[in-house]
Amino acid sequence: MKTTYLALLVGLFLGTILAFGSFADFVLVALCGLAGLALGLYLEGRVDVQSILDRRKK
């Protein structure tokens, strides 16, 4: 399993633990999953954060 998918699953799992119930909780789980996915992409080297920050400064 790729690091990206593992990080996504960990983010979804943690989000599920943090939230139970309403639509707002569902959004919280989705945001935790996206954060896990982004972290996994960064750890695999598929996302270069420095280039994104440099592009915003222009």
All heavy atoms as TSV, in Angstrom:
chain	resi	resn	atom	element	x	y	z
A	1	MET	N	N	0.852	-1.172	0.000
A	1	MET	CA	C	0.000	0.000	0.000
A	1	MET	C	C	0.898	1.236	0.000
A	1	MET	O	O	1.833	1.342	0.770
A	1	MET	CB	C	-0.896	-0.022	1.240
A	1	MET	CG	C	-1.798	1.173	1.338
A	1	MET	SD	S	-2.876	1.176	2.786
A	1	MET	CE	C	-4.047	-0.052	2.337
A	2	LYS	N	N	0.549	2.163	-0.856
A	2	LYS	CA	C	1.325	3.402	-0.937
A	2	LYS	C	C	1.130	4.237	0.314
A	2	LYS	O	O	0.107	4.160	0.993
A	2	LYS	CB	C	0.881	4.222	-2.142
A	2	LYS	CG	C	1.319	3.655	-3.452
A	2	LYS	CD	C	0.975	4.624	-4.552
A	2	LYS	CE	C	1.505	4.107	-5.861
A	2	LYS	NZ	N	1.295	5.077	-6.927
A	3	THR	N	N	2.110	5.047	0.596
A	3	THR	CA	C	2.065	5.936	1.755
A	3	THR	C	C	0.885	6.891	1.666
A	3	THR	O	O	0.242	7.195	2.671
A	3	THR	CB	C	3.377	6.732	1.862
A	3	THR	OG1	O	4.464	5.824	1.855
A	3	THR	CG2	C	3.418	7.566	3.111
A	4	THR	N	N	0.576	7.340	0.452
A	4	THR	CA	C	-0.539	8.270	0.265
A	4	THR	C	C	-1.848	7.653	0.733
A	4	THR	O	O	-2.614	8.284	1.467
A	4	THR	CB	C	-0.657	8.648	-1.227
A	4	THR	OG1	O	0.569	9.207	-1.654
A	4	THR	CG2	C	-1.779	9.640	-1.446
A	5	TYR	N	N	-2.103	6.428	0.319
A	5	TYR	CA	C	-3.359	5.778	0.690
A	5	TYR	C	C	-3.397	5.443	2.177
A	5	TYR	O	O	-4.450	5.546	2.814
A	5	TYR	CB	C	-3.575	4.526	-0.148
A	5	TYR	CG	C	-3.674	4.827	-1.621
A	5	TYR	CD1	C	-2.865	4.183	-2.535
A	5	TYR	CD2	C	-4.561	5.783	-2.090
A	5	TYR	CE1	C	-2.934	4.462	-3.880
A	5	TYR	CE2	C	-4.639	6.080	-3.434
A	5	TYR	CZ	C	-3.831	5.413	-4.324
A	5	TYR	OH	O	-3.906	5.706	-5.665
A	6	LEU	N	N	-2.255	5.066	2.732
A	6	LEU	CA	C	-2.195	4.788	4.156
A	6	LEU	C	C	-2.478	6.053	4.960
A	6	LEU	O	O	-3.246	6.027	5.926
A	6	LEU	CB	C	-0.828	4.217	4.528
A	6	LEU	CG	C	-0.640	3.862	5.995
A	6	LEU	CD1	C	-1.623	2.784	6.410
A	6	LEU	CD2	C	0.779	3.410	6.233
A	7	ALA	N	N	-1.896	7.181	4.546
A	7	ALA	CA	C	-2.132	8.448	5.236
A	7	ALA	C	C	-3.595	8.868	5.105
A	7	ALA	O	O	-4.187	9.400	6.050
A	7	ALA	CB	C	-1.211	9.528	4.688
A	8	LEU	N	N	-4.196	8.626	3.946
A	8	LEU	CA	C	-5.614	8.934	3.763
A	8	LEU	C	C	-6.464	8.107	4.716
A	8	LEU	O	O	-7.373	8.628	5.371
A	8	LEU	CB	C	-6.029	8.674	2.312
A	8	LEU	CG	C	-7.517	8.789	1.993
A	8	LEU	CD1	C	-8.020	10.194	2.269
A	8	LEU	CD2	C	-7.772	8.395	0.556
A	9	LEU	N	N	-6.170	6.823	4.833
A	9	LEU	CA	C	-6.932	5.962	5.731
A	9	LEU	C	C	-6.755	6.369	7.193
A	9	LEU	O	O	-7.720	6.361	7.961
A	9	LEU	CB	C	-6.516	4.505	5.534
A	9	LEU	CG	C	-6.966	3.867	4.228
A	9	LEU	CD1	C	-6.387	2.464	4.105
A	9	LEU	CD2	C	-8.476	3.831	4.146
A	10	VAL	N	N	-5.547	6.737	7.573
A	10	VAL	CA	C	-5.309	7.190	8.944
A	10	VAL	C	C	-6.085	8.469	9.215
A	10	VAL	O	O	-6.713	8.623	10.268
A	10	VAL	CB	C	-3.797	7.390	9.206
A	10	VAL	CG1	C	-3.559	8.128	10.508
A	10	VAL	CG2	C	-3.087	6.052	9.215
A	11	GLY	N	N	-6.072	9.405	8.270
A	11	GLY	CA	C	-6.831	10.641	8.435
A	11	GLY	C	C	-8.321	10.393	8.553
A	11	GLY	O	O	-9.007	10.990	9.399
A	12	LEU	N	N	-8.851	9.492	7.741
A	12	LEU	CA	C	-10.274	9.165	7.822
A	12	LEU	C	C	-10.604	8.470	9.141
A	12	LEU	O	O	-11.645	8.727	9.751
A	12	LEU	CB	C	-10.680	8.281	6.645
A	12	LEU	CG	C	-10.734	8.986	5.294
A	12	LEU	CD1	C	-10.975	7.968	4.187
A	12	LEU	CD2	C	-11.810	10.046	5.275
A	13	PHE	N	N	-9.727	7.595	9.580
A	13	PHE	CA	C	-9.947	6.895	10.841
A	13	PHE	C	C	-9.952	7.885	12.007
A	13	PHE	O	O	-10.834	7.840	12.870
A	13	PHE	CB	C	-8.868	5.830	11.040
A	13	PHE	CG	C	-8.976	5.100	12.337
A	13	PHE	CD1	C	-9.998	4.199	12.546
A	13	PHE	CD2	C	-8.070	5.335	13.350
A	13	PHE	CE1	C	-10.112	3.526	13.753
A	13	PHE	CE2	C	-8.168	4.677	14.552
A	13	PHE	CZ	C	-9.192	3.764	14.760
A	14	LEU	N	N	-8.965	8.779	12.036
A	14	LEU	CA	C	-8.911	9.762	13.114
A	14	LEU	C	C	-10.108	10.707	13.073
A	14	LEU	O	O	-10.651	11.080	14.107
A	14	LEU	CB	C	-7.608	10.557	13.043
A	14	LEU	CG	C	-6.349	9.770	13.371
A	14	LEU	CD1	C	-5.118	10.628	13.135
A	14	LEU	CD2	C	-6.388	9.255	14.785
A	15	GLY	N	N	-10.509	11.078	11.879
A	15	GLY	CA	C	-11.687	11.934	11.752
A	15	GLY	C	C	-12.947	11.235	12.231
A	15	GLY	O	O	-13.816	11.854	12.858
A	16	THR	N	N	-13.051	9.944	11.971
A	16	THR	CA	C	-14.210	9.181	12.423
A	16	THR	C	C	-14.237	9.084	13.942
A	16	THR	O	O	-15.295	9.169	14.570
A	16	THR	CB	C	-14.186	7.765	11.812
A	16	THR	OG1	O	-14.154	7.886	10.396
A	16	THR	CG2	C	-15.402	6.969	12.210
A	17	ILE	N	N	-13.066	8.917	14.529
A	17	ILE	CA	C	-13.000	8.866	15.987
A	17	ILE	C	C	-13.409	10.209	16.592
A	17	ILE	O	O	-14.107	10.259	17.615
A	17	ILE	CB	C	-11.576	8.476	16.444
A	17	ILE	CG1	C	-11.323	7.014	16.100
A	17	ILE	CG2	C	-11.387	8.719	17.919
A	17	ILE	CD1	C	-9.907	6.569	16.345
A	18	LEU	N	N	-12.971	11.304	15.973
A	18	LEU	CA	C	-13.258	12.636	16.513
A	18	LEU	C	C	-14.726	13.036	16.360
A	18	LEU	O	O	-15.223	13.867	17.112
A	18	LEU	CB	C	-12.385	13.683	15.807
A	18	LEU	CG	C	-10.892	13.635	16.121
A	18	LEU	CD1	C	-10.143	14.612	15.225
A	18	LEU	CD2	C	-10.654	13.969	17.573
A	19	ALA	N	N	-15.400	12.471	15.384
A	19	ALA	CA	C	-16.732	12.993	15.072
A	19	ALA	C	C	-17.732	11.863	14.853
A	19	ALA	O	O	-17.447	10.905	14.139
A	19	ALA	CB	C	-16.655	13.848	13.821
A	20	PHE	N	N	-18.877	11.999	15.443
A	20	PHE	CA	C	-19.982	11.075	15.216
A	20	PHE	C	C	-21.257	11.886	15.122
A	20	PHE	O	O	-21.505	12.726	15.976
A	20	PHE	CB	C	-20.116	10.093	16.393
A	20	PHE	CG	C	-19.326	8.845	16.227
A	20	PHE	CD1	C	-17.957	8.860	16.379
A	20	PHE	CD2	C	-19.957	7.657	15.909
A	20	PHE	CE1	C	-17.213	7.713	16.239
A	20	PHE	CE2	C	-19.225	6.492	15.765
A	20	PHE	CZ	C	-17.846	6.524	15.938
A	21	GLY	N	N	-22.062	11.651	14.110
A	21	GLY	CA	C	-23.386	12.255	14.122
A	21	GLY	C	C	-23.812	13.076	12.935
A	21	GLY	O	O	-24.245	12.543	11.934
A	22	SER	N	N	-23.687	14.378	13.017
A	22	SER	CA	C	-24.345	15.287	12.083
A	22	SER	C	C	-23.531	15.528	10.811
A	22	SER	O	O	-22.445	14.979	10.622
A	22	SER	CB	C	-24.598	16.626	12.777
A	22	SER	OG	O	-23.362	17.274	13.019
A	23	PHE	N	N	-24.061	16.374	9.945
A	23	PHE	CA	C	-23.399	16.722	8.696
A	23	PHE	C	C	-22.081	17.442	8.959
A	23	PHE	O	O	-21.096	17.228	8.261
A	23	PHE	CB	C	-24.306	17.602	7.829
A	23	PHE	CG	C	-23.671	17.995	6.526
A	23	PHE	CD1	C	-23.536	17.077	5.507
A	23	PHE	CD2	C	-23.200	19.284	6.342
A	23	PHE	CE1	C	-22.942	17.428	4.310
A	23	PHE	CE2	C	-22.607	19.648	5.148
A	23	PHE	CZ	C	-22.481	18.719	4.132
A	24	ALA	N	N	-22.053	18.281	9.969
A	24	ALA	CA	C	-20.812	18.987	10.322
A	24	ALA	C	C	-19.730	17.979	10.704
A	24	ALA	O	O	-18.557	18.168	10.371
A	24	ALA	CB	C	-21.065	19.959	11.464
A	25	ASP	N	N	-20.109	16.913	11.365
A	25	ASP	CA	C	-19.150	15.871	11.711
A	25	ASP	C	C	-18.641	15.157	10.457
A	25	ASP	O	O	-17.464	14.815	10.363
A	25	ASP	CB	C	-19.774	14.862	12.660
A	25	ASP	CG	C	-20.133	15.468	13.996
A	25	ASP	OD1	O	-19.522	16.499	14.348
A	25	ASP	OD2	O	-21.017	14.932	14.677
A	26	PHE	N	N	-19.528	14.947	9.489
A	26	PHE	CA	C	-19.122	14.350	8.216
A	26	PHE	C	C	-18.093	15.232	7.516
A	26	PHE	O	O	-17.101	14.737	6.991
A	26	PHE	CB	C	-20.345	14.147	7.320
A	26	PHE	CG	C	-19.995	13.773	5.914
A	26	PHE	CD1	C	-19.562	12.497	5.605
A	26	PHE	CD2	C	-20.079	14.711	4.898
A	26	PHE	CE1	C	-19.224	12.153	4.306
A	26	PHE	CE2	C	-19.741	14.382	3.607
A	26	PHE	CZ	C	-19.319	13.095	3.309
A	27	VAL	N	N	-18.303	16.533	7.530
A	27	VAL	CA	C	-17.365	17.468	6.913
A	27	VAL	C	C	-16.021	17.409	7.634
A	27	VAL	O	O	-14.960	17.432	6.994
A	27	VAL	CB	C	-17.944	18.904	6.903
A	27	VAL	CG1	C	-16.906	19.917	6.454
A	27	VAL	CG2	C	-19.176	18.966	6.016
A	28	LEU	N	N	-16.051	17.292	8.948
A	28	LEU	CA	C	-14.825	17.171	9.723
A	28	LEU	C	C	-14.046	15.917	9.331
A	28	LEU	O	O	-12.831	15.957	9.155
A	28	LEU	CB	C	-15.135	17.160	11.221
A	28	LEU	CG	C	-13.940	16.973	12.153
A	28	LEU	CD1	C	-12.990	18.165	12.034
A	28	LEU	CD2	C	-14.405	16.801	13.570
A	29	VAL	N	N	-14.738	14.807	9.155
A	29	VAL	CA	C	-14.093	13.562	8.731
A	29	VAL	C	C	-13.486	13.728	7.344
A	29	VAL	O	O	-12.358	13.301	7.083
A	29	VAL	CB	C	-15.092	12.388	8.763
A	29	VAL	CG1	C	-14.493	11.144	8.126
A	29	VAL	CG2	C	-15.520	12.096	10.180
A	30	ALA	N	N	-14.204	14.366	6.436
A	30	ALA	CA	C	-13.690	14.581	5.084
A	30	ALA	C	C	-12.445	15.471	5.105
A	30	ALA	O	O	-11.478	15.210	4.388
A	30	ALA	CB	C	-14.777	15.215	4.210
A	31	LEU	N	N	-12.441	16.506	5.926
A	31	LEU	CA	C	-11.273	17.387	6.033
A	31	LEU	C	C	-10.071	16.648	6.620
A	31	LEU	O	O	-8.944	16.848	6.158
A	31	LEU	CB	C	-11.606	18.619	6.872
A	31	LEU	CG	C	-12.549	19.630	6.225
A	31	LEU	CD1	C	-12.888	20.742	7.206
A	31	LEU	CD2	C	-11.950	20.184	4.954
A	32	CYS	N	N	-10.300	15.797	7.593
A	32	CYS	CA	C	-9.204	14.992	8.150
A	32	CYS	C	C	-8.665	14.035	7.091
A	32	CYS	O	O	-7.452	13.816	7.003
A	32	CYS	CB	C	-9.678	14.220	9.374
A	32	CYS	SG	S	-9.926	15.237	10.824
A	33	GLY	N	N	-9.541	13.478	6.279
A	33	GLY	CA	C	-9.100	12.603	5.194
A	33	GLY	C	C	-8.278	13.349	4.166
A	33	GLY	O	O	-7.244	12.853	3.702
A	34	LEU	N	N	-8.689	14.556	3.825
A	34	LEU	CA	C	-7.921	15.370	2.883
A	34	LEU	C	C	-6.564	15.755	3.452
A	34	LEU	O	O	-5.565	15.765	2.722
A	34	LEU	CB	C	-8.713	16.624	2.501
A	34	LEU	CG	C	-9.872	16.403	1.550
A	34	LEU	CD1	C	-10.660	17.702	1.367
A	34	LEU	CD2	C	-9.394	15.884	0.222
A	35	ALA	N	N	-6.532	16.054	4.733
A	35	ALA	CA	C	-5.254	16.378	5.373
A	35	ALA	C	C	-4.328	15.166	5.339
A	35	ALA	O	O	-3.122	15.294	5.068
A	35	ALA	CB	C	-5.484	16.846	6.804
A	36	GLY	N	N	-4.864	13.986	5.592
A	36	GLY	CA	C	-4.067	12.770	5.522
A	36	GLY	C	C	-3.567	12.503	4.118
A	36	GLY	O	O	-2.416	12.098	3.918
A	37	LEU	N	N	-4.413	12.738	3.134
A	37	LEU	CA	C	-4.021	12.560	1.741
A	37	LEU	C	C	-2.915	13.530	1.365
A	37	LEU	O	O	-1.923	13.151	0.735
A	37	LEU	CB	C	-5.224	12.750	0.818
A	37	LEU	CG	C	-4.964	12.647	-0.678
A	37	LEU	CD1	C	-4.467	11.250	-1.033
A	37	LEU	CD2	C	-6.213	12.997	-1.458
A	38	ALA	N	N	-3.066	14.793	1.755
A	38	ALA	CA	C	-2.043	15.795	1.450
A	38	ALA	C	C	-0.718	15.444	2.116
A	38	ALA	O	O	0.350	15.569	1.494
A	38	ALA	CB	C	-2.520	17.177	1.897
A	39	LEU	N	N	-0.763	14.989	3.348
A	39	LEU	CA	C	0.452	14.588	4.047
A	39	LEU	C	C	1.113	13.403	3.350
A	39	LEU	O	O	2.327	13.368	3.182
A	39	LEU	CB	C	0.137	14.245	5.503
A	39	LEU	CG	C	1.322	13.798	6.340
A	39	LEU	CD1	C	2.323	14.940	6.479
A	39	LEU	CD2	C	0.853	13.320	7.695
A	40	GLY	N	N	0.324	12.443	2.933
A	40	GLY	CA	C	0.866	11.292	2.225
A	40	GLY	C	C	1.511	11.680	0.902
A	40	GLY	O	O	2.585	11.175	0.555
A	41	LEU	N	N	0.870	12.580	0.163
A	41	LEU	CA	C	1.452	13.045	-1.097
A	41	LEU	C	C	2.764	13.772	-0.852
A	41	LEU	O	O	3.722	13.621	-1.602
A	41	LEU	CB	C	0.464	13.965	-1.826
A	41	LEU	CG	C	-0.750	13.280	-2.439
A	41	LEU	CD1	C	-1.743	14.335	-2.935
A	41	LEU	CD2	C	-0.346	12.359	-3.564
A	42	TYR	N	N	2.818	14.561	0.219
A	42	TYR	CA	C	4.045	15.272	0.562
A	42	TYR	C	C	5.155	14.293	0.947
A	42	TYR	O	O	6.287	14.425	0.511
A	42	TYR	CB	C	3.781	16.265	1.695
A	42	TYR	CG	C	5.030	16.906	2.224
A	42	TYR	CD1	C	5.686	17.891	1.486
A	42	TYR	CD2	C	5.573	16.523	3.440
A	42	TYR	CE1	C	6.853	18.476	1.962
A	42	TYR	CE2	C	6.724	17.107	3.921
A	42	TYR	CZ	C	7.363	18.081	3.171
A	42	TYR	OH	O	8.513	18.655	3.646
A	43	LEU	N	N	4.829	13.300	1.748
A	43	LEU	CA	C	5.830	12.335	2.194
A	43	LEU	C	C	6.376	11.492	1.037
A	43	LEU	O	O	7.530	11.073	1.064
A	43	LEU	CB	C	5.250	11.423	3.275
A	43	LEU	CG	C	4.968	12.098	4.615
A	43	LEU	CD1	C	4.268	11.137	5.562
A	43	LEU	CD2	C	6.243	12.631	5.227
A	44	GLU	N	N	5.545	11.243	0.031
A	44	GLU	CA	C	6.004	10.499	-1.143
A	44	GLU	C	C	6.793	11.379	-2.102
A	44	GLU	O	O	7.389	10.876	-3.041
A	44	GLU	CB	C	4.816	9.891	-1.892
A	44	GLU	CG	C	4.280	8.656	-1.253
A	44	GLU	CD	C	3.224	7.992	-2.104
A	44	GLU	OE1	O	2.858	8.521	-3.170
A	44	GLU	OE2	O	2.752	6.922	-1.698
A	45	GLY	N	N	6.764	12.680	-1.901
A	45	GLY	CA	C	7.477	13.591	-2.787
A	45	GLY	C	C	6.694	13.956	-4.031
A	45	GLY	O	O	7.258	14.501	-4.983
A	46	ARG	N	N	5.402	13.703	-4.047
A	46	ARG	CA	C	4.581	14.016	-5.212
A	46	ARG	C	C	4.055	15.441	-5.177
A	46	ARG	O	O	3.542	15.935	-6.177
A	46	ARG	CB	C	3.425	13.021	-5.306
A	46	ARG	CG	C	3.942	11.602	-5.560
A	46	ARG	CD	C	2.874	10.567	-5.478
A	46	ARG	NE	N	1.836	10.805	-6.458
A	46	ARG	CZ	C	0.706	10.099	-6.498
A	46	ARG	NH1	N	0.490	9.155	-5.620
A	46	ARG	NH2	N	-0.203	10.362	-7.409
A	47	VAL	N	N	4.191	16.120	-4.026
A	47	VAL	CA	C	3.772	17.511	-3.888
A	47	VAL	C	C	4.959	18.295	-3.340
A	47	VAL	O	O	5.551	17.918	-2.334
A	47	VAL	CB	C	2.572	17.641	-2.930
A	47	VAL	CG1	C	2.257	19.091	-2.652
A	47	VAL	CG2	C	1.367	16.938	-3.496
A	48	ASP	N	N	5.301	19.389	-4.022
A	48	ASP	CA	C	6.401	20.241	-3.581
A	48	ASP	C	C	5.803	21.505	-2.964
A	48	ASP	O	O	5.319	22.388	-3.670
A	48	ASP	CB	C	7.305	20.590	-4.754
A	48	ASP	CG	C	8.518	21.391	-4.340
A	48	ASP	OD1	O	8.856	21.391	-3.140
A	48	ASP	OD2	O	9.140	22.014	-5.226
A	49	VAL	N	N	5.813	21.557	-1.637
A	49	VAL	CA	C	5.184	22.665	-0.915
A	49	VAL	C	C	5.901	23.981	-1.209
A	49	VAL	O	O	5.261	25.022	-1.345
A	49	VAL	CB	C	5.162	22.371	0.599
A	49	VAL	CG1	C	4.598	23.546	1.370
A	49	VAL	CG2	C	4.368	21.117	0.884
A	50	GLN	N	N	7.215	23.942	-1.328
A	50	GLN	CA	C	7.979	25.174	-1.558
A	50	GLN	C	C	7.583	25.834	-2.878
A	50	GLN	O	O	7.453	27.056	-2.951
A	50	GLN	CB	C	9.481	24.877	-1.537
A	50	GLN	CG	C	10.333	26.128	-1.518
A	50	GLN	CD	C	10.091	26.957	-0.274
A	50	GLN	OE1	O	9.954	26.425	0.818
A	50	GLN	NE2	N	10.032	28.262	-0.433
A	51	SER	N	N	7.359	25.041	-3.921
A	51	SER	CA	C	6.963	25.630	-5.202
A	51	SER	C	C	5.565	26.241	-5.122
A	51	SER	O	O	5.296	27.256	-5.759
A	51	SER	CB	C	7.025	24.588	-6.317
A	51	SER	OG	O	6.018	23.610	-6.139
A	52	ILE	N	N	4.692	25.654	-4.318
A	52	ILE	CA	C	3.349	26.210	-4.144
A	52	ILE	C	C	3.436	27.541	-3.404
A	52	ILE	O	O	2.775	28.518	-3.779
A	52	ILE	CB	C	2.450	25.213	-3.394
A	52	ILE	CG1	C	2.211	23.969	-4.254
A	52	ILE	CG2	C	1.121	25.855	-3.023
A	52	ILE	CD1	C	1.513	22.845	-3.533
A	53	LEU	N	N	4.270	27.595	-2.359
A	53	LEU	CA	C	4.419	28.846	-1.612
A	53	LEU	C	C	5.095	29.924	-2.451
A	53	LEU	O	O	4.715	31.096	-2.365
A	53	LEU	CB	C	5.217	28.595	-0.334
A	53	LEU	CG	C	4.532	27.705	0.714
A	53	LEU	CD1	C	5.491	27.445	1.874
A	53	LEU	CD2	C	3.252	28.313	1.193
A	54	ASP	N	N	6.073	29.553	-3.262
A	54	ASP	CA	C	6.734	30.525	-4.136
A	54	ASP	C	C	5.758	31.087	-5.170
A	54	ASP	O	O	5.815	32.260	-5.507
A	54	ASP	CB	C	7.934	29.887	-4.848
A	54	ASP	CG	C	9.088	29.618	-3.899
A	54	ASP	OD1	O	9.112	30.218	-2.811
A	54	ASP	OD2	O	9.947	28.804	-4.264
A	55	ARG	N	N	4.888	30.253	-5.698
A	55	ARG	CA	C	3.918	30.685	-6.691
A	55	ARG	C	C	2.933	31.681	-6.093
A	55	ARG	O	O	2.491	32.618	-6.758
A	55	ARG	CB	C	3.156	29.451	-7.224
A	55	ARG	CG	C	2.506	29.701	-8.538
A	55	ARG	CD	C	1.862	28.465	-9.124
A	55	ARG	NE	N	2.606	27.261	-8.876
A	55	ARG	CZ	C	2.053	26.064	-8.754
A	55	ARG	NH1	N	0.756	25.931	-8.856
A	55	ARG	NH2	N	2.779	25.001	-8.536
A	56	ARG	N	N	2.589	31.518	-4.804
A	56	ARG	CA	C	1.640	32.439	-4.158
A	56	ARG	C	C	2.258	33.805	-3.908
A	56	ARG	O	O	1.562	34.810	-3.847
A	56	ARG	CB	C	1.169	31.858	-2.834
A	56	ARG	CG	C	0.253	30.658	-3.012
A	56	ARG	CD	C	-0.327	30.236	-1.712
A	56	ARG	NE	N	-1.339	31.209	-1.314
A	56	ARG	CZ	C	-1.741	31.367	-0.080
A	56	ARG	NH1	N	-1.241	30.664	0.874
A	56	ARG	NH2	N	-2.664	32.255	0.202
A	57	LYS	N	N	3.594	33.874	-3.754
A	57	LYS	CA	C	4.249	35.140	-3.476
A	57	LYS	C	C	4.333	36.038	-4.697
A	57	LYS	O	O	4.475	37.235	-4.569
A	57	LYS	CB	C	5.665	34.886	-2.944
A	57	LYS	CG	C	5.671	34.306	-1.557
A	57	LYS	CD	C	7.089	34.101	-1.059
A	57	LYS	CE	C	7.097	33.478	0.316
A	57	LYS	NZ	N	8.453	33.249	0.804
A	58	LYS	N	N	4.252	35.471	-5.893
A	58	LYS	CA	C	4.368	36.276	-7.124
A	58	LYS	C	C	3.180	37.133	-7.384
A	58	LYS	O	O	2.152	37.103	-7.019
A	58	LYS	CB	C	4.596	35.360	-8.337
A	58	LYS	CG	C	5.959	34.749	-8.304
A	58	LYS	CD	C	6.156	33.912	-9.525
A	58	LYS	CE	C	7.547	33.285	-9.483
A	58	LYS	NZ	N	7.824	32.477	-10.637
